Amino acid sequence: MVDTTKYTALIIPDDDAEAVRVERLEYNPEVLEGLVCGVLEDVIRGDWCVYLNAEGHSANHPVNARAARLMQECGVDDVVVPRGTAVFLGRGRNWGSAADVPEHLIRRAEQLFGGSGMAA
């Protein structure tokens, strides 16, 4: 059964002209695929995960420099190059479940990219 609860997510578009934002969204594959514009790939680290477009490189999506920087600041190897929009969520207690994006990611994104009004 798919968890369709709404969670707070940190969304980082690949276009630097678009604001980094925090939104409540329904946790299901269709919603996430719509945001990343394609098939999902996830990178899991500690209490959070980030959803990316699995075909971003082959589809020639732009590199998401802001998401890459946040991921590197949080311990992800720089060999992971996010392309397209990145959606950060928290990890739930059970395998495959989600939670609200951790506050430390929101705070770090605010420090890196500005936007103190980002918090939901």
TORVEXFI-524157 format. One line per field, with one value per atom (N, C-alpha, C): residue in three letters; chain; x, y, z. Coordinates in steps of 0.02 Angstrom, whole numbers, plus 32768, in hexadecimal, padded with zeros to 4 digits. Atoms other than C-alpha are relative to their C-alpha. Layout:
BEGIN
residuo	(ALA | ...)
cadena	(A | ...)
X	(X | ...)
Y	(Y | ...)
Z	(Z | ...)
***
This chain:
BEGIN
residuo	(MET | MET | MET | VAL | VAL | VAL | ASP | ASP | ASP | THR | THR | THR | THR | THR | THR | LYS | LYS | LYS | TYR | TYR | TYR | THR | THR | THR | ALA | ALA | ALA | LEU | LEU | LEU | ILE | ILE | ILE | ILE | ILE | ILE | PRO | PRO | PRO | ASP | ASP | ASP | ASP | ASP | ASP | ASP | ASP | ASP | ALA | ALA | ALA | GLU | GLU | GLU | ALA | ALA | ALA | VAL | VAL | VAL | ARG | ARG | ARG | VAL | VAL | VAL | GLU | GLU | GLU | ARG | ARG | ARG | LEU | LEU | LEU | GLU | GLU | GLU | TYR | TYR | TYR | ASN | ASN | ASN | PRO | PRO | PRO | GLU | GLU | GLU | VAL | VAL | VAL | LEU | LEU | LEU | GLU | GLU | GLU | GLY | GLY | GLY | LEU | LEU | LEU | VAL | VAL | VAL | CYS | CYS | CYS | GLY | GLY | GLY | VAL | VAL | VAL | LEU | LEU | LEU | GLU | GLU | GLU | ASP | ASP | ASP | VAL | VAL | VAL | ILE | ILE | ILE | ARG | ARG | ARG | GLY | GLY | GLY | ASP | ASP | ASP | TRP | TRP | TRP | CYS | CYS | CYS | VAL | VAL | VAL | TYR | TYR | TYR | LEU | LEU | LEU | ASN | ASN | ASN | ALA | ALA | ALA | GLU | GLU | GLU | GLY | GLY | GLY | HIS | HIS | HIS | SER | SER | SER | ALA | ALA | ALA | ASN | ASN | ASN | HIS | HIS | HIS | PRO | PRO | PRO | VAL | VAL | VAL | ASN | ASN | ASN | ALA | ALA | ALA | ARG | ARG | ARG | ALA | ALA | ALA | ALA | ALA | ALA | ARG | ARG | ARG | LEU | LEU | LEU | MET | MET | MET | GLN | GLN | GLN | GLU | GLU | GLU | CYS | CYS | CYS | GLY | GLY | GLY | VAL | VAL | VAL | ASP | ASP | ASP | ASP | ASP | ASP | VAL | VAL | VAL | VAL | VAL | VAL | VAL | VAL | VAL | PRO | PRO | PRO | ARG | ARG | ARG | GLY | GLY | GLY | THR | THR | THR | ALA | ALA | ALA | VAL | VAL | VAL | PHE | PHE | PHE | LEU | LEU | LEU | GLY | GLY | GLY | ARG | ARG | ARG | GLY | GLY | GLY | ARG | ARG | ARG | ASN | ASN | ASN | TRP | TRP | TRP | GLY | GLY | GLY | SER | SER | SER | ALA | ALA | ALA | ALA | ALA | ALA | ASP | ASP | ASP | VAL | VAL | VAL | PRO | PRO | PRO | GLU | GLU | GLU | HIS | HIS | HIS | LEU | LEU | LEU | ILE | ILE | ILE | ARG | ARG | ARG | ARG | ARG | ARG | ALA | ALA | ALA | GLU | GLU | GLU | GLN | GLN | GLN | LEU | LEU | LEU | PHE | PHE | PHE | GLY | GLY | GLY | GLY | GLY | GLY | SER | SER | SER | GLY | GLY | GLY | MET | MET | MET | ALA | ALA | ALA | ALA | ALA | ALA)
cadena	(A | A | A | A | A | A | A | A | A | A | A | A | A | A | A | A | A | A | A | A | A | A | A | A | A | A | A | A | A | A | A | A | A | A | A | A | A | A | A | A | A | A | A | A | A | A | A | A | A | A | A | A | A | A | A | A | A | A | A | A | A | A | A | A | A | A | A | A | A | A | A | A | A | A | A | A | A | A | A | A | A | A | A | A | A | A | A | A | A | A | A | A | A | A | A | A | A | A | A | A | A | A | A | A | A | A | A | A | A | A | A | A | A | A | A | A | A | A | A | A | A | A | A | A | A | A | A | A | A | A | A | A | A | A | A | A | A | A | A | A | A | A | A | A | A | A | A | A | A | A | A | A | A | A | A | A | A | A | A | A | A | A | A | A | A | A | A | A | A | A | A | A | A | A | A | A | A | A | A | A | A | A | A | A | A | A | A | A | A | A | A | A | A | A | A | A | A | A | A | A | A | A | A | A | A | A | A | A | A | A | A | A | A | A | A | A | A | A | A | A | A | A | A | A | A | A | A | A | A | A | A | A | A | A | A | A | A | A | A | A | A | A | A | A | A | A | A | A | A | A | A | A | A | A | A | A | A | A | A | A | A | A | A | A | A | A | A | A | A | A | A | A | A | A | A | A | A | A | A | A | A | A | A | A | A | A | A | A | A | A | A | A | A | A | A | A | A | A | A | A | A | A | A | A | A | A | A | A | A | A | A | A | A | A | A | A | A | A | A | A | A | A | A | A | A | A | A | A | A | A | A | A | A | A | A | A | A | A | A | A | A | A | A | A | A | A | A | A | A | A | A | A | A | A | A | A | A | A | A | A)
X	(802A | 8000 | 802C | 7FDA | 8042 | 7FE9 | 800F | 804C | 7FED | 8016 | 7FE6 | 7FF8 | 8002 | 7FFD | 8026 | 7FDC | 8035 | 803A | 7FC4 | 80E4 | 801E | 7FDD | 814C | 803F | 7FC6 | 81CE | 8026 | 7FD5 | 8260 | 800A | 7FFC | 8259 | 8032 | 7FCB | 82F2 | 7FFE | 8001 | 82D4 | 8047 | 7FBE | 8366 | 800D | 7FF9 | 8346 | 800C | 7FEF | 839E | 7FD2 | 802F | 831C | 7FC1 | 803A | 8297 | 8014 | 7FF2 | 828C | 8000 | 8003 | 82B6 | 7FC3 | 803E | 8214 | 7FF3 | 8018 | 81C6 | 7FB5 | 8047 | 811D | 7FE9 | 8020 | 80A5 | 7FEC | 8012 | 8090 | 7FEC | 8016 | 803E | 803A | 7FC9 | 80BD | 7FE7 | 800E | 809D | 802A | 7FD3 | 8101 | 7FEA | 8017 | 8094 | 8010 | 7FF1 | 80A9 | 804A | 7FB8 | 8164 | 801A | 7FEC | 8179 | 7FED | 8014 | 8119 | 8030 | 7FD2 | 818F | 8045 | 7FBD | 8230 | 7FFD | 800C | 81E5 | 801B | 7FEC | 8207 | 8003 | 7FF8 | 8234 | 802A | 7FE0 | 8269 | 8040 | 7FC4 | 8314 | 8006 | 7FF8 | 8335 | 8046 | 7FC1 | 83D0 | 7FEF | 8011 | 83C1 | 803E | 7FC8 | 842D | 7FE2 | 8016 | 840B | 7FB5 | 8047 | 8361 | 7FDA | 8020 | 8339 | 800F | 7FF3 | 832F | 7FEF | 800E | 832E | 7FEA | 801A | 82C9 | 8017 | 7FE5 | 8316 | 7FE3 | 8013 | 82F1 | 8036 | 7FD0 | 8344 | 801F | 7FE8 | 8358 | 8018 | 7FEC | 8390 | 803E | 7FC2 | 843D | 7FF5 | 800A | 8409 | 7FCE | 8030 | 8379 | 801C | 7FDD | 83F6 | 7FDD | 801B | 839C | 803A | 7FCA | 8400 | 8017 | 7FE5 | 8471 | 7FDF | 801E | 841F | 8037 | 7FC7 | 84B2 | 7FED | 8014 | 8450 | 7FF3 | 800C | 8414 | 8041 | 7FBF | 84C4 | 8026 | 7FDD | 850B | 7FE3 | 801F | 848C | 800F | 7FF1 | 84A7 | 8048 | 7FBA | 8565 | 800B | 7FFA | 8555 | 7FE6 | 801F | 84EE | 801E | 7FDB | 856B | 7FF8 | 8007 | 853B | 803D | 7FC5 | 85D0 | 7FF1 | 800A | 85EA | 7FFA | 800B | 85DE | 7FB5 | 8048 | 8520 | 7FF1 | 800D | 84F1 | 7FB5 | 8048 | 8439 | 7FF2 | 8016 | 83E6 | 7FB5 | 8047 | 833D | 7FED | 8019 | 82D1 | 800E | 7FF2 | 8300 | 7FCC | 8033 | 827E | 801B | 7FE6 | 82BD | 7FC7 | 8030 | 8253 | 8025 | 7FE4 | 8271 | 7FF3 | 800A | 827E | 7FD2 | 802E | 81F1 | 801F | 7FE7 | 8203 | 8004 | 8002 | 81D9 | 8021 | 7FDF | 8239 | 7FD0 | 8029 | 81F5 | 7FCD | 8030 | 8190 | 8022 | 7FE5 | 81A6 | 7FEE | 800E | 81A3 | 800D | 7FF0 | 81B0 | 804B | 7FB9 | 8255 | 801D | 7FE4 | 82C8 | 800F | 7FF5 | 82D7 | 8048 | 7FBA | 8395 | 800D | 7FF8 | 8386 | 7FE3 | 801F | 8310 | 802E | 7FD3 | 8384 | 803E | 7FC3 | 841C | 7FF2 | 8014 | 83C2 | 7FF7 | 8009 | 8392 | 8044 | 7FBD | 8448 | 8024 | 7FDD | 8488 | 7FE0 | 8023 | 8403 | 7FD4 | 802B | 83AB | 7FB9 | 8047 | 82F0 | 7FEA | 8014 | 82CC | 7FB5 | 8047 | 8214 | 7FF1 | 8008 | 8230 | 7FD7 | 8020 | 81EF | 7FB4 | 8049 | 813E | 7FDE)
Y	(7FC5 | 8000 | 803E | 7FC2 | 80AC | 8031 | 7FCC | 8130 | 803F | 7FC4 | 81C3 | 803B | 7FC9 | 8232 | 803B | 7FC5 | 82E4 | 800F | 7FF0 | 8314 | 8041 | 7FC3 | 83B1 | 7FEC | 8010 | 83AA | 8040 | 7FCA | 8419 | 7FF3 | 8008 | 8433 | 8032 | 7FD5 | 8475 | 7FF8 | 8003 | 849C | 8006 | 7FFB | 848D | 8047 | 7FBC | 853D | 802F | 7FD3 | 85B8 | 803C | 7FC8 | 863B | 7FED | 8016 | 85D1 | 7FF9 | 8001 | 85DC | 7FB8 | 803D | 854C | 8008 | 7FF9 | 8526 | 7FC3 | 8034 | 84C1 | 7FFA | 800C | 8472 | 7FC0 | 803E | 83F2 | 7FDB | 8026 | 8368 | 7FBA | 8045 | 82C0 | 7FD2 | 802E | 8235 | 7FC5 | 8039 | 81C7 | 8008 | 7FFD | 819C | 8031 | 7FD3 | 81FF | 8049 | 7FBB | 82A1 | 800D | 7FF7 | 8289 | 7FFF | 8002 | 8258 | 803F | 7FC0 | 82F4 | 8038 | 7FCB | 8361 | 7FF9 | 8009 | 8312 | 7FF5 | 8008 | 82FE | 7FBF | 8040 | 8246 | 7FC9 | 803B | 819F | 8012 | 7FEF | 81A7 | 7FD9 | 801C | 8187 | 8021 | 7FE0 | 81A2 | 7FF5 | 8003 | 81C5 | 8007 | 8001 | 8199 | 8010 | 7FEE | 81E7 | 8010 | 7FF2 | 81DE | 8005 | 7FF6 | 8227 | 8020 | 7FE1 | 8267 | 7FD9 | 801A | 8235 | 8037 | 7FD0 | 8296 | 7FD8 | 8020 | 8265 | 8029 | 7FE2 | 8289 | 7FDC | 8020 | 8262 | 7FCD | 8036 | 81B9 | 8005 | 7FFA | 81E4 | 8047 | 7FBA | 8298 | 8009 | 7FFA | 827C | 7FEF | 8015 | 821D | 802E | 7FD2 | 8298 | 8047 | 7FC0 | 8327 | 8038 | 7FCD | 837F | 8029 | 7FD7 | 8410 | 7FE6 | 8010 | 83EF | 802E | 7FD9 | 8428 | 8010 | 7FEE | 8482 | 800C | 7FF3 | 84B8 | 7FBF | 8040 | 8408 | 7FDB | 8020 | 83C6 | 801C | 7FE1 | 8442 | 7FEB | 8015 | 8419 | 7FB6 | 8047 | 835F | 7FF6 | 8006 | 8372 | 8019 | 7FE4 | 83DD | 7FCE | 8031 | 834E | 7FBA | 803F | 82C4 | 7FD3 | 8029 | 8284 | 800C | 7FFB | 825F | 802C | 7FD3 | 82DC | 7FDA | 8026 | 824E | 7FFD | 7FFC | 825C | 8046 | 7FBF | 82E8 | 8005 | 7FFB | 8318 | 802A | 7FDB | 834F | 8009 | 7FF1 | 83A2 | 8012 | 7FEE | 83CC | 7FC9 | 802E | 837A | 800A | 7FFD | 8350 | 7FDB | 801C | 8335 | 7FF2 | 8013 | 82D9 | 7FDE | 8026 | 828A | 7FB7 | 8049 | 81CF | 7FEC | 8019 | 8179 | 7FC9 | 8034 | 80F7 | 7FBC | 8040 | 8067 | 8007 | 8000 | 8038 | 8018 | 7FE7 | 8098 | 8034 | 7FCD | 8112 | 8043 | 7FBC | 81CE | 8024 | 7FD3 | 8259 | 8047 | 7FBB | 8316 | 8008 | 7FF2 | 8357 | 8019 | 7FE9 | 836F | 804B | 7FB8 | 8421 | 8013 | 7FEE | 841B | 8009 | 7FF6 | 840A | 8043 | 7FC0 | 849E | 8039 | 7FCB | 8508 | 8006 | 7FFE | 84D7 | 801E | 7FE4 | 8500 | 804B | 7FB8 | 85AA | 8023 | 7FE3 | 85CA | 8003 | 8003 | 8596 | 802B | 7FE2 | 85DF | 803B | 7FC9 | 8665 | 7FE8 | 8013 | 866A | 7FEC | 8011 | 8672 | 7FF1 | 800F | 8667 | 7FBC | 8041 | 85B9 | 7FD1 | 8030 | 855D | 8000 | 8007 | 851A | 800E)
Z	(8000 | 8000 | 8000 | 8006 | 7FD1 | 8035 | 7FCE | 8059 | 7FDA | 8023 | 8019 | 8030 | 7FD1 | 80B0 | 7FE3 | 8016 | 8093 | 802F | 7FDB | 80CA | 7FE7 | 8013 | 80C9 | 7FDB | 802A | 803E | 7FF0 | 8018 | 800D | 7FB6 | 8048 | 7F51 | 7FE4 | 801D | 7EF5 | 7FB4 | 8049 | 7E3D | 7FE3 | 8020 | 7DC4 | 7FE6 | 8019 | 7D84 | 803B | 7FC8 | 7DF8 | 8005 | 7FFD | 7DCB | 8027 | 7FD9 | 7E22 | 8049 | 7FB9 | 7EDE | 801B | 7FD7 | 7F51 | 802C | 7FDA | 7FAB | 802C | 7FD4 | 8035 | 7FF5 | 800F | 800D | 8021 | 7FEB | 8052 | 7FC0 | 803B | 7FD2 | 8012 | 7FF6 | 7FC3 | 7FED | 800C | 7FCF | 7FD7 | 802C | 7F39 | 7FC1 | 803A | 7E9E | 7FCA | 8035 | 7E26 | 800F | 7FEC | 7E87 | 7FFB | 8002 | 7E9A | 7FB8 | 8046 | 7DE3 | 7FDB | 801E | 7DB1 | 8011 | 7FEB | 7E15 | 7FE1 | 801D | 7DD3 | 7FB5 | 8048 | 7D24 | 7FE4 | 801A | 7D11 | 8034 | 7FD6 | 7D5D | 803E | 7FC1 | 7E13 | 800E | 7FE2 | 7E5C | 8044 | 7FBF | 7F14 | 801B | 7FDD | 7F78 | 804A | 7FB9 | 8030 | 8029 | 7FD4 | 80B6 | 8045 | 7FBC | 8171 | 8007 | 7FF2 | 819C | 7FC5 | 803A | 80EC | 7FC1 | 8043 | 8036 | 7FCE | 8035 | 7F95 | 7FC3 | 803C | 7EFC | 7FC4 | 803C | 7E52 | 7FC3 | 803E | 7D9C | 7FEE | 800D | 7D7C | 7FBA | 8044 | 7CC4 | 7FF0 | 8009 | 7CDF | 7FD6 | 8026 | 7C99 | 7FB6 | 8045 | 7BFD | 7FDC | 801E | 7BE1 | 7FFB | 8004 | 7BEE | 8028 | 7FD3 | 7C7D | 801C | 7FE5 | 7CC5 | 8044 | 7FBE | 7D59 | 8033 | 7FCB | 7DFA | 8032 | 7FD7 | 7E4A | 8049 | 7FBB | 7EE4 | 8025 | 7FE0 | 7F0A | 800B | 7FFA | 7EEB | 803C | 7FC8 | 7F67 | 8043 | 7FC1 | 7FEE | 800E | 7FF7 | 7FD3 | 8017 | 7FED | 7FDF | 8047 | 7FBC | 807C | 8034 | 7FD3 | 80C7 | 7FF9 | 8000 | 809F | 7FC3 | 803D | 7FF1 | 7FD5 | 802C | 7F80 | 7FC4 | 8039 | 7EF4 | 7FBE | 803E | 7E75 | 7FEF | 800D | 7E88 | 7FE7 | 801F | 7E11 | 7FF2 | 800C | 7E20 | 7FC2 | 803C | 7D7F | 8005 | 7FFA | 7D7B | 8047 | 7FBE | 7E11 | 8032 | 7FCA | 7EB6 | 8037 | 7FCC | 7F3B | 803E | 7FC2 | 7FED | 8030 | 7FCD | 806D | 803A | 7FC9 | 8116 | 7FF6 | 8002 | 8130 | 8039 | 7FCD | 818C | 802A | 7FD3 | 8214 | 7FDD | 8024 | 819E | 7FBC | 8041 | 8100 | 7FCA | 8038 | 806B | 8014 | 7FEB | 80D3 | 8004 | 8000 | 80D6 | 8041 | 7FC9 | 8155 | 7FE7 | 8012 | 8154 | 7FF7 | 800A | 8113 | 8043 | 7FC1 | 81AA | 7FFF | 7FF9 | 81E9 | 7FF0 | 800D | 81DC | 7FB5 | 8049 | 811D | 7FEB | 8011 | 8113 | 8017 | 7FE6 | 8181 | 7FD5 | 8029 | 811A | 7FBB | 8041 | 8077 | 8006 | 7FF5 | 80BF | 8005 | 7FF9 | 80EE | 7FBD | 8040 | 8043 | 7FCA | 8039 | 7FD2 | 8012 | 7FEB | 8038 | 8007 | 7FFC | 804D | 8045 | 7FBC | 8106 | 8004 | 8001 | 80D6 | 7FE4 | 801F | 8092 | 802B | 7FD3 | 812B | 7FF8 | 8008 | 811D | 8042)
***
